Amino acid sequence: MSVGIVHSTVLPTASQRAERILAEERPLYKHIVRTRVRTYDVDRQGIVHNAVYFYWLEAARVEYFRSIGLPIDRDTFVTKHRFVVAHQEIDYFAAAQFDDEYEVLTRIPSVRRSSLVFEQLVVLVEGPLLVKASAVLVHLNPATNVPERIPDSYRSLIRDYEGENVTIADEA
């Protein structure tokens, strides 16, 4: 009769994972938007509703584009720089409440032929990681709505801003 050896693995808690993410990844982020939780962001439980984070992430992505030098006006994402969200993932670690001050950290670690990968963190200014998210945005031709190669001018703006922390594929 043989006796089997049982191995047990202790998985990190959510707060341990959040602390590790902040320690390892926060230095990679240059773009930060800081604001406060508004009354309309919270639900009946008194915490920020899970869907609200998607609005915060989108607003920070727009500000990221502005900060790297993309001219932003009313027609920017309609007729000029057509990007649509093709995929988005989010992990929740803690809940924010009304009037908490928070930051949304945004970066682009990867540019592909017709898509950008965004990574984002939402962090309380004096507290823990709230959210870790990623999104893939696809660049569309404004006239045909068909994916098209991201122009070299966008690639240069992103490379200049992100430096060595971005991988750019399909360069001309």
Protein Blocks (a to p, Z undefined) as FASTA:
>chain_A
ZZddddddddddfklmmmmmmmmmmmmpmbdcdddddfklpcfkopacfklmmmmmmmmm
mmmmmmnopacdfklmmmmmccddfbdcdddfbdcdehiacddddddfbdcfkbccdddd
dddfklcdfbdcddddddddfklopacdddfklmmmmmmmnmmmbccehiZZ
